[in-house]
Amino acid sequence: CFFRAKAQENPDTVLDMVLGRLLYPRELSESGRKDYECWVREHMETIGMLAIQRKDGKLLQWLTEGYVLQAPESRELLKLLTDEAGALGFTEGAGYLLDMLHRNFRPERKTFAL
């Protein structure tokens, strides 16, 4: 049961369960899909960190394009995940995240006050 797993299992295990249901939704009810997607939205940072630790580019892309870019805090989350990917040596992931950051957000202009 998903509700029991959310309370008792670590996020890594719950993530595998959620991915299995969302990527292969055979006989998944609409309310079940909404529950899984809600969990993903609530745990985007954790899922992103797990994808980076696993060096899983496909998971990172799925999360970014399906959820992160729609979130109000997407710029900050992309920056955080980019820094983490760089720190852990996941250059493919860092490059992808930087690309998403530059495609979807204007660079912040630096201003200097004299």
Buried (B, 14 or more C-beta within 10 A) or exposed (E): EBEEBBEEBEBEEBBEBBBEBBEEEEEEEEEBEEBBBEBBBEBBBBBBBBBBEBBBBEBBBBBBEBBBBEEEEBBEBBBBBBEBBBEBEBEEBBBBBBEBBEEEEEEEEEEEEE
